[in-house]
Every structure is written in structure tokens, then in C-alpha cells.
């Protein structure tokens, strides 16, 4: 079947977003977008009402009929209806899971990676060695009431007793699921093959038990795929089936509904694979911040459940500390006044900044929320722990074991931001500054933002498992992602190394498409912006003696980079980026950097 039109929705916790994709002159493009409040709670208690309202807006904007009463017209005929309809969802609190593993830093962490990769929020990790007594673990399981539990532990053929002990704790807790009273709690067992029969005896009657391949069959290897797939299936069967109106919605869609973060993760993983690049993606919301990364082919996702821009904004302040927020505020503002303004945002989470001052403060907090979330992500996205590695004497005194972080900023090719504060910033240069200040990329890194947050819909579209449709659907997802979803901000070039303030750190020779040339000399502490459209630019980068821009200390690079909406950012401020504490110095520097990228209107 030829695919000509696609309708996709994302049912968020507050807003349901709908997009219409059409084939125009042989390529897929975004036609229109509509949105409406999500209707999962009283008085409606039927998610399909919000979906229909969002689709009605799309109908109106596109000027074509998509609905026949309460039905989405499919397949397309004579310019009415669509060929396929798909959806993602995080309404009703998304997918909430608990994971259990024998050793917290090994199977526990592998299980957590599998659950997070499938798009869930991990409420707690129970482990044999987590320091809690059995009755404390039982109490915790009863208290949390997760949607499902993932149990893992032991390599294949290894010791059985610990993982069976965990199963007995689950059995004693006899947890009740969060949604729906009449069904058993889904439990996925992904541990030692040898323990399967005992796990069946312990949990088979009490829970809805599924057994999949071991997450850590041997210490040296993780096998997350089967567990991630099973989490998706159970999300559909159990969680979605219990939420108000979802059964009806499931009967409308042409592909299984995916948890929103799972779909975004799938898309980022796919882009990294297709283009053979390292990617970091971030979605900063009101309550949580999700970070996705792919380094050396390994995908990781973390959820910072208490770092967000509205409901969790006071947590950001508490965790970062007032001084860390203040270091990004180029205003002479009283500390108490700043605390009050942040408190007001938490009390009225749906408000948007009404003045330039409020916008500046909000973007300062965003930098800290992003920085802290990324710090958590780097600690989680590590090489497998427990694997034998050659160790030196100095390693023997380190407590961290063999968990080396996979995140290497010098290897990062693309940094993508999404979420209100990044996607809807009044000037794109503000988004670029927030990303660079928070993530501190090194070497050469492309920057982009999701124009209207449609990555979830494109993720589920790329994941359609129907032989007739999958190739066309994947093509549609990739074309719309590159042409309509991503706004290419430009490229950040940041040499790394130790030099004195004011010294030359990098010389760059640029050759543009129209054959014009430009030379840039970057000094320590400077931020320089060069306007350049999204097109290839030939560049020779020559770092100073002690500096590295990606090819080694003092080694020049000849390569191709791309401009974008904000152009090229040459960042000579050093890594880690250090903002002075003294007020006058700080305000002077912040104003200088801000003016360099034309971040805010002047003389206001």
C-alpha cells in the first residue's frame, strides 16, 4: 500500500498534540499541528475526547475531513481521511516501574537501564545488597504500587539463592497495581536461567509472571532487548487497558501505542545508527527532565524526576543552590527577590514569563536543571560494572570500580534540545546559549532544537512493525525529522585545555559556499558568533599549543561544519566553564557573552 497521509497524536499529561504528515511532491512533510487539553481525569475520564479535539483542530487547519463522527476516517479516499493513525502516551503519569536486582551496581543497574530505555519512570531499585532489611523492602514495595516490576539477577548458571530471595520478598509484599483492582501485577523475570522454576513456584500464582532472556547472561554483556520489548507489550496490555478511554484509543491505532519517552529514545537511537554519530537529546518538562544518549553505539536514558521547570522548579533551586542559579543571571538582583520569583513559578506552574527579567531568570534555572540532569546521566551511562579490567595501583584506591562513563563530550556530534523552555525560547540564540552553558560541549558539536516537540510521534512512526508499511513509515519519519522537526541552530566549536586569560586559544579559517573566506581568532574567555546559514562550510581549525579541538593537543583539523539559525559559536571560555563569584566581574562577563550572541534586546 502506498502511504500518502499519516495522523499521529501524543497524549501528554496535560496536552494532547496531533500532527498531520502528507506526501507532497514525492517527499513527506509536516502539514499542520493541533493540540487540546488531555482528558484522562474527571469530569471526562476518556482520553479519546482530547484526541478528537486535537484532531478537529488539525481538520480545521488542513481544510480536509478526517473525522466521521467519533471515528478517524481511514484509509484516505478522495482527499478525506488518512492512511494510518498512530499514537504515543504519557497521560495518567506514564509508565511507573520498580526494578529488582541481586547486586545494585550490576544486575540492578542493568535492569534499570532496560526499564528506562522502554520509557518508564523507575520509582526504586531493590537489591539484595542495598542495605535495607527485608521488612523495609516489603513496606517500600507496598507503598509505591508500581505498574509493573522487572526482576533480574545472577548470570546464567550462577548462584540461585539471592534472586529467589528477592522473589520471596516480592511474594510477601503481594503488591497491588496502581490502576485496576481486578488483575494481577505484571512481573517480568529476566535473570539466571537456573532459577526460572523456583521463580515460577514463588510468583506464578500471585502475579502475572513473564519470563524473558537474562539481562546479564554473562558479566561482560548486557542483553536489554527482550526485557525492553516485554515492557512495551505489558504497557499496552495492562497499563493502557486500565487507563480511562485507552481501550477505545487502542482500537483506533494502526500500530501499538508507545510510552512517549520510549518513542523519543527509539528515534534518537535510530538517528545515531543511520548517520553513525554520537547524539545527546534532552527533553526538559515541567516536572521531569529526560536525557537520552548514544555513545559508541550504546543507548542510555535517564529521568531526573525532580528537575523540571514548573512543578519541580523549587527542587532545582534546592539542588543547585542559589549561587549556581545566580551565576547565570546578568541582572543586579537581590537573593531574596530571586527566591520569591522562583517560588511563584512553582505556585503557578502554567504561567509563562511576562517580562524580560522573568525570562532571564527562567533561562538561568533551565541551565541548572539541564546541568544537574546531565550530571546524573553521566553517572548512570557507564561501562558495565563487575567486568574484569586491568587495574593500576591508583585504581585500587578508587571506590567507583570499573564503571567508566560512556559520555565523552569530545566525541559528541549532535546535541538536540526539546521541551518548552528550549523549543519556545523567543530567540534561537537563547536556546543555543542554554545548551552550550549547561552541557559544555567540547571540540566540534552541532546544536539543534525540536521545533514543536514532535519527536514522540516520529519515534512511533519509525517503529511500525508492518512489512507493507514499515519502509515507507521509516522514510516518512526520517524526512520529517530532518526537514520539519529539527531546527538546526548551528555548530559550537570549543577548544579544551589550560591557558592564561586573554591568550589566543584557536585560529579558524572558514571558506563559505559562495567562496568567500573569513578568519576567526579566539582568545581565552571569549564567545564569538559568526552568522552562517545551514550549509557546509570548509574550515581549518588550528588550536594553540596546549589546546585540543578534537584531533589531539596542538593538532590542527581540516573538516566541514554547518551553520544554522544562530550560526557558528566559537567558545573560548574553557571547560569546565567557570563564572566568577564577585558580582561586578560576573555581571560584566555575562553581559559581554550575552551581547556576543545577541541573546536579549538591549537597553531595556
C-alpha positions in Angstrom: 0.0 0.0 0.0 1.3 3.5 -0.8 1.4 5.8 2.2 0.2 9.3 1.4 -1.0 10.7 4.8 -0.3 10.0 8.4 -2.1 11.3 11.5 -0.1 11.0 14.8 -1.0 12.0 18.3 0.9 12.3 21.6 -1.3 12.2 24.7 0.8 14.1 27.3 -0.1 14.5 31.0 -1.6 18.0 30.3 -1.8 18.4 26.5 -2.6 16.1 23.6 -0.8 17.0 20.4 -1.8 15.9 16.9 0.3 16.2 13.7 -0.7 15.6 10.1 2.1 14.4 7.7 1.5 14.3 3.9 3.4 13.2 0.9 4.0 16.4 -1.2 5.9 16.1 -4.5 7.3 12.7 -3.5 8.5 13.7 -0.1 6.9 13.5 3.4 6.3 16.9 5.1 4.5 18.1 8.2 1.3 19.8 7.0 -0.3 21.1 10.3 -0.3 20.6 14.0 -3.2 20.9 16.5 -3.5 20.5 20.3 -6.1 20.2 23.0 -6.1 19.5 26.8 -5.7 15.8 27.7 -9.0 14.4 29.1 -7.8 11.4 31.2 -9.1 12.8 34.5 -12.6 13.7 35.8 -15.0 15.0 34.6 -14.2 13.4 31.2 -12.3 10.3 32.1 -11.9 9.4 28.5 -8.6 10.1 26.7 -10.2 9.9 23.3 -12.1 13.1 23.9 -8.8 15.1 24.0 -7.6 13.2 20.9 -10.7 14.1 18.9 -10.5 17.7 20.0 -6.8 17.9 18.8 -7.7 16.1 15.5 -10.6 18.6 15.0 -8.1 21.5 15.1 -6.0 19.7 12.6 -9.1 19.2 10.4 -9.8 22.9 10.5 -6.2 24.0 9.8 -5.7 21.5 7.0 -9.1 22.2 5.4 -9.8 18.5 5.0 -12.2 16.0 6.6 -10.6 13.5 8.9 -13.4 12.5 11.3 -16.7 10.7 10.6 -18.5 11.3 13.9 -16.2 9.8 16.5 -14.2 7.8 14.0 -10.9 8.6 12.3 -11.5 8.0 8.6 -9.0 5.5 7.2 -7.7 4.8 4.6 -7.6 8.1 2.7 -10.2 8.5 -0.1 -10.7 11.5 -2.4 -8.7 13.8 -0.1 -10.6 12.8 3.1 -9.3 10.7 5.9 -5.7 9.4 6.4 -3.9 6.2 5.5 -2.7 5.4 9.1 -3.2 6.7 12.6 -0.7 6.2 15.4 -0.2 7.5 18.9 2.1 7.7 22.0 1.1 8.4 25.5 2.4 9.6 28.9 -1.0 10.5 30.3 -2.0 9.2 33.6 1.5 9.5 35.0 3.2 7.5 32.2 4.6 4.1 33.0 5.8 3.7 36.6 8.1 0.7 37.4 10.2 -0.8 40.1 13.2 -2.9 39.3 15.0 -5.5 41.5 18.4 -7.0 41.0 20.9 -9.0 43.1 23.8 -6.6 43.1 22.7 -2.9 43.0 25.6 -1.7 40.8 25.4 -4.7 38.4 22.2 -6.5 37.6 20.2 -3.8 39.4 21.7 -1.2 37.2 21.2 -3.3 34.0 17.5 -3.8 34.9 17.2 0.0 35.5 18.7 0.6 32.0 16.2 -1.8 30.4 13.2 -0.2 32.2 14.3 3.4 31.4 15.1 2.5 27.8 11.5 1.3 27.4 10.2 4.7 28.5 9.3 4.1 32.1 9.9 6.1 35.3 11.9 3.9 37.7 10.5 4.5 41.2 13.0 2.5 43.1 15.7 -0.2 42.7 15.5 -3.0 45.2 18.7 -5.0 45.6 20.0 -7.8 47.9 22.9 -5.5 48.9 21.0 -2.2 49.2 21.3 -2.1 53.0 17.6 -2.4 53.7 16.2 -5.1 55.9 13.6 -7.5 54.3 10.6 -5.9 56.1 11.8 -2.4 54.9 11.8 -3.7 51.3 8.4 -5.2 51.7 7.0 -1.9 53.1 8.5 0.1 50.3 7.0 -2.2 47.6 3.6 -1.9 49.1 3.9 1.8 49.4 4.9 2.5 45.8 2.3 0.4 43.9 4.1 0.3 40.6 2.5 -0.5 37.2 4.9 -3.5 36.9 8.1 -4.9 38.3 11.3 -6.1 36.5 13.2 -8.7 38.5 16.7 -9.8 37.5 19.8 -11.3 39.0 22.6 -13.7 38.6 24.5 -14.7 35.4 23.2 -17.8 33.6 24.2 -20.9 35.6 25.4 -18.9 38.6 24.1 -18.8 42.2 20.3 -19.0 42.5 19.6 -18.2 46.2 19.8 -14.4 46.0 17.4 -13.9 43.2 14.9 -16.4 44.8 15.2 -14.5 48.0 14.2 -11.3 46.1 11.2 -13.2 44.6 10.2 -14.2 48.1 10.3 -10.6 49.3 8.0 -9.6 46.3 5.7 -12.5 47.2 5.5 -11.4 50.8 4.7 -7.8 49.8 1.9 -9.0 47.5 1.8 -5.6 45.8 -1.4 -4.2 44.3 -1.1 -2.4 40.9 -1.7 1.3 40.7 -4.5 1.1 38.1 -7.3 -1.5 38.1 -8.1 -3.7 41.1 -9.2 -6.9 39.3 -5.9 -8.0 37.8 -2.6 -9.4 38.9 0.5 -7.2 38.9 2.7 -7.9 35.9 6.2 -9.1 36.8 9.0 -9.7 34.3 11.7 -12.1 35.3 15.0 -11.6 33.3 17.6 -13.3 35.5 19.5 -16.6 35.8 18.0 -19.4 33.7 18.7 -21.9 36.5 16.3 -20.1 38.9 13.3 -20.0 36.5 11.4 -22.9 38.0 11.8 -21.6 41.6 10.7 -18.1 40.4 7.6 -19.7 38.8 6.8 -21.5 42.1 7.2 -18.4 44.1 5.4 -15.8 41.9 3.5 -17.7 39.3 0.1 -17.8 41.1 0.4 -14.5 42.8 1.4 -12.3 39.9 1.1 -12.1 36.1 4.6 -13.6 35.5 6.5 -13.3 32.2 9.9 -14.9 31.8 12.4 -13.5 29.2 16.1 -13.9 28.4 18.6 -12.9 31.1 19.6 -9.2 31.2 23.2 -10.1 32.1 23.7 -13.7 30.7 27.5 -13.2 31.4 29.2 -10.4 33.3 30.7 -8.9 30.2 27.5 -8.5 28.2 24.1 -6.8 28.7 21.1 -8.1 26.8 18.4 -5.5 27.3 16.3 -6.0 24.1 14.0 -8.8 25.3 13.2 -7.0 28.6 12.6 -3.7 26.8 10.2 -5.3 24.3 8.3 -7.1 27.1 7.9 -3.8 29.0 6.3 -2.3 25.9 3.9 -5.2 25.4 2.8 -5.2 29.0 2.4 -1.4 29.0 -0.2 -1.9 26.2 -1.9 -4.9 27.8 -2.1 -3.7 31.3 -1.4 -0.1 31.9 -3.1 1.2 28.8 -6.0 -1.1 29.1 -6.8 0.2 32.6 -6.5 3.9 31.9 -9.8 5.7 31.0 -10.7 5.5 27.3 -7.5 3.8 26.2 -9.2 0.6 25.1 -11.1 2.7 22.6 -7.9 4.5 21.5 -6.1 1.2 21.1 -8.8 0.0 18.7 -8.2 3.1 16.5 -4.4 3.0 16.1 -2.7 1.1 13.3 0.4 0.3 15.5 0.8 -0.3 19.2 0.8 2.8 21.4 4.2 3.6 22.8 5.2 5.4 26.0 6.2 8.9 24.9 9.8 8.7 26.2 10.3 5.2 24.7 9.3 6.7 21.3 11.7 9.6 21.7 14.5 7.2 22.7 13.8 5.0 19.7 14.1 7.9 17.3 17.4 9.2 18.8 18.8 5.7 18.8 17.8 5.3 15.2 19.2 8.7 14.0 22.6 7.8 15.7 22.6 4.5 13.9 21.5 5.8 10.5 24.1 8.6 10.5 26.8 6.8 12.5 27.1 9.6 15.0 27.1 10.2 18.8 23.9 12.0 20.0 22.7 13.6 23.2 19.0 14.5 23.4 17.2 16.3 26.2 13.5 16.8 26.9 13.0 19.3 29.7 9.4 19.4 31.0 7.5 20.9 33.9 8.2 18.0 36.4 11.0 16.0 34.9 14.0 16.1 32.6 14.8 13.2 30.3 18.2 12.8 28.8 19.0 10.3 26.0 22.4 9.5 24.7 24.1 7.2 22.2 27.9 6.9 22.5 29.9 4.1 20.8 26.6 2.5 19.8 25.2 2.2 23.3 21.9 3.8 24.1 21.1 5.2 27.6 18.2 7.2 29.0 17.8 8.8 32.4 14.8 10.5 34.0 15.6 13.2 36.6 12.2 13.0 38.2 12.6 16.1 40.4 14.2 18.5 38.0 11.7 20.5 35.9 10.7 24.0 35.1 7.3 24.4 36.8 6.2 21.7 39.3 9.8 20.9 40.3 11.3 24.3 40.0 12.0 24.7 43.7 13.8 21.3 43.7 16.2 22.7 41.1 16.9 25.7 43.3 17.4 23.4 46.4 19.7 21.0 44.5 21.7 23.6 42.6 21.9 26.2 45.3 21.1 29.9 44.9 24.7 30.8 43.9 24.7 28.4 41.0 21.4 29.9 39.6 22.6 33.5 40.2 25.8 32.9 38.2 23.7 32.8 35.0 21.6 36.0 35.8 23.1 39.1 34.1 21.0 41.3 36.4 21.8 43.0 39.8 19.1 41.1 41.7 18.6 40.6 45.4 18.9 37.0 46.6 15.6 37.0 48.4 13.8 38.5 45.4 15.2 35.7 43.2 14.0 33.0 45.6 10.5 34.6 45.7 10.2 34.7 41.9 11.2 31.0 41.7 8.6 30.2 44.4 5.9 32.0 42.4 6.7 29.8 39.4 6.0 26.7 41.5 2.7 28.0 42.8 1.6 29.0 39.3 3.2 26.3 37.1 1.4 27.1 33.9 2.4 30.7 33.7 5.0 31.9 31.1 7.4 34.8 31.7 5.7 38.2 31.3 8.8 40.4 31.4 12.4 40.2 30.2 13.6 39.9 33.8 11.4 36.9 34.3 12.6 35.3 31.1 16.2 35.7 32.1 15.6 34.1 35.5 13.7 31.2 33.9 16.5 30.6 31.5 19.1 30.7 34.3 17.1 28.0 36.2 16.8 25.9 33.0 20.7 25.9 32.7 20.9 24.4 36.2 18.1 21.9 35.6 19.9 20.7 32.4 23.3 20.7 34.1 22.2 18.6 37.1 20.2 16.2 34.9 23.2 15.7 32.6 25.5 15.1 35.7 23.1 12.3 36.8 23.0 10.9 33.3 26.8 10.8 33.1 27.0 8.9 36.4 24.4 6.3 35.1 25.6 5.9 31.4 28.7 3.8 32.3 30.6 0.8 31.1 29.4 -2.4 32.6 30.4 -2.8 36.3 31.7 -6.0 37.6 33.7 -6.7 34.4 37.3 -7.6 34.9 39.6 -4.8 33.7 43.3 -4.3 34.1 43.7 -2.0 37.1 46.6 0.1 38.2 47.6 0.8 41.8 45.8 4.2 41.8 42.6 2.4 40.6 42.8 0.1 43.6 42.2 3.2 45.9 39.2 4.4 43.9 35.8 3.4 45.2 34.0 3.6 41.9 35.1 0.2 40.5 35.1 -0.3 36.7 32.1 1.8 35.7 33.8 4.2 33.3 31.3 6.8 31.9 30.4 6.3 28.2 29.7 10.0 27.8 32.7 11.7 26.1 31.9 15.3 25.1 34.8 15.4 22.6 33.1 12.6 20.7 29.7 14.2 20.7 28.4 15.1 17.2 24.9 16.3 17.8 23.1 17.9 20.8 19.3 18.1 20.4 17.1 20.1 22.9 13.3 19.9 23.3 10.7 21.0 25.8 9.0 24.4 26.3 12.0 26.4 27.6 14.2 25.3 24.7 11.7 24.9 21.8 9.8 28.1 22.5 12.6 30.5 23.6 11.8 33.9 22.0 15.2 33.9 20.3 17.0 30.9 19.0 20.3 32.2 20.3 18.9 31.8 23.8 18.3 28.1 23.2 21.9 27.8 21.8 23.4 29.5 24.9 21.3 27.4 27.3 22.5 24.2 25.6 26.2 25.3 25.5 26.3 26.6 29.0 24.6 23.5 30.5 26.1 20.7 28.5 29.5 22.4 27.9 30.3 20.5 24.6 33.9 20.1 23.6 35.5 20.2 20.2 33.0 20.4 17.3 29.3 19.8 18.1 26.2 20.5 16.1 23.3 22.1 18.0 19.6 21.7 17.2 16.2 22.0 18.9 12.9 20.2 18.2 10.7 22.9 16.6 7.3 21.8 18.1 8.1 18.7 20.1 7.1 16.0 17.5 9.9 13.5 18.3 7.5 11.1 20.1 5.1 10.8 17.1 8.1 10.4 14.7 9.5 7.7 17.0 6.4 5.6 16.9 6.1 6.1 13.2 9.7 4.8 12.6 8.9 1.8 14.8 5.9 0.5 12.8 6.2 -3.3 12.6 4.2 -3.9 9.5 6.0 -5.3 6.5 3.9 -3.4 3.9 4.2 -0.1 5.7 7.5 -0.1 7.7 9.8 1.0 4.9 7.5 4.0 3.9 6.8 4.9 7.5 10.6 4.9 8.3 11.2 7.1 5.3 8.4 9.5 6.4 9.8 9.7 10.0 13.3 10.5 8.8 12.3 13.1 6.2 10.0 15.0 8.6 12.6 14.7 11.3 15.3 16.4 9.2 13.1 18.9 7.3 10.4 20.0 9.8 11.2 18.7 13.3 14.8 19.7 13.8 15.7 23.4 13.8 19.5 23.5 13.1 20.9 26.1 15.4 24.5 25.8 14.2 27.8 24.5 15.4 29.7 25.1 18.6 33.5 25.0 18.4 35.1 24.7 21.9 38.8 24.1 22.3 39.8 22.5 25.6 43.0 22.9 27.7 44.6 25.2 30.3 45.8 28.7 29.2 46.0 32.1 30.8 43.1 34.6 30.4 43.3 36.6 27.2 45.7 34.3 25.4 45.0 33.0 21.9 43.4 29.5 22.0 42.3 28.9 18.4 42.6 30.3 14.9 39.9 29.3 12.4 40.0 29.8 8.6 36.5 29.5 7.1 35.5 29.0 3.4 31.8 29.5 2.7 29.7 28.1 -0.2 30.0 31.4 -2.1 33.8 31.0 -1.9 34.1 34.0 0.5 36.5 33.4 3.4 36.8 34.6 7.0 39.5 34.2 9.7 38.5 34.0 13.4 40.9 34.4 16.3 39.5 33.1 19.6 41.0 34.2 22.9 40.6 32.6 26.3 37.3 33.8 27.9 35.7 34.9 24.6 32.5 33.9 23.0 32.2 34.8 19.2 29.2 34.3 17.0 29.6 34.2 13.2 26.3 34.3 11.1 26.2 31.4 8.7 23.3 29.5 7.1 22.7 25.7 7.4 25.1 24.7 4.6 28.6 23.0 4.6 31.5 25.3 5.4 35.1 24.2 4.9 37.2 25.0 8.0 40.8 24.7 9.1 41.0 24.9 12.9 44.4 25.4 14.5 44.4 25.2 18.3 47.1 26.8 20.4 50.0 24.7 21.8 48.2 23.3 24.9 44.7 23.2 23.4 42.7 20.4 21.8 39.8 20.8 19.4 39.3 17.1 18.7 42.4 15.9 16.9 44.8 16.0 19.9 46.7 18.7 21.8 48.0 21.3 19.4 46.9 19.3 16.3 45.0 21.2 13.6 41.8 19.8 11.9 40.6 20.3 8.4 36.9 19.4 8.2 33.4 20.5 7.1 31.0 22.2 9.6 27.4 23.5 9.2 25.9 26.9 10.1 22.3 27.3 11.2 19.7 29.7 12.6 22.2 31.1 15.1 25.4 30.4 13.0 28.8 29.3 14.4 29.6 29.7 18.1 33.3 29.8 18.9 33.5 29.2 22.7 36.8 30.0 24.3 35.5 30.1 27.9 37.2 26.8 28.9 35.9 23.6 30.4 34.6 23.3 33.0 33.1 26.7 32.4 34.0 29.0 35.3 31.8 32.0 36.1 33.4 34.4 38.7 31.6 34.8 42.1 32.4 38.5 42.5 29.3 40.4 41.4 30.9 43.1 39.3 33.1 40.7 37.4 30.3 38.2 36.9 27.8 40.8 35.6 30.4 42.3 33.2 31.3 38.9 31.8 27.6 37.7 31.5 26.7 40.9 29.6 29.7 40.5 27.3 28.7 36.9 26.4 25.1 37.8 26.1 25.8 40.7 23.7 28.2 38.5 21.7 25.4 36.2 20.6 22.6 38.9 20.6 20.7 37.0 23.3 18.4 39.6 24.7 17.1 43.0 23.5 19.5 45.8 24.5 18.7 48.9 26.7 15.6 47.5 28.3 
